[in-house]
């Protein structure tokens, strides 16, 4: 049913895999600095989580002869796990004592690509579970946001001047 999505899955999975590889290189080059600062460690983990999402979506999309409702269930589980993983990964940032965050800062955190991507993935899963194949199209902005969000996360934790 989703055979036409093979090219999209190949591009999304390939881009995601390449960015994961680059992330590992960047983390390896900055290993000592990242290990000393919980907020940098959390940022690196959140970036990895964001980059893993398109890769896993690609794997699910190319699973042969899969009904839309089953893909929807898998996407809902993936979206839920993604959101939970991002929340757990962000805990060290909140424990680091960032009480000076303004309301605007908290609003930006909750409307970041991390959160929005999770919501879009959950919406796509719900649409697919309801039997509408169009839910697969909702995955496109989720994949794009995950890739952009991962790049932004990587940039933010790599330029963070916590020393």
Secondary structure by P-SEA (a helix, b strand, c coil): ccccaaaaaaaaaaaaaaaaaaaaaaaaaaaaaaaacaaaaaaaaaaaaaaaaaaaaaaaaacccccaaaaaaaaaaaaaaaaaaaaaaaccccccccccccaaaaaaaaacaaaaaaaaaaaaaaaaaaccccccccaaaaaaaaaaaaaaaaaaaaacccc
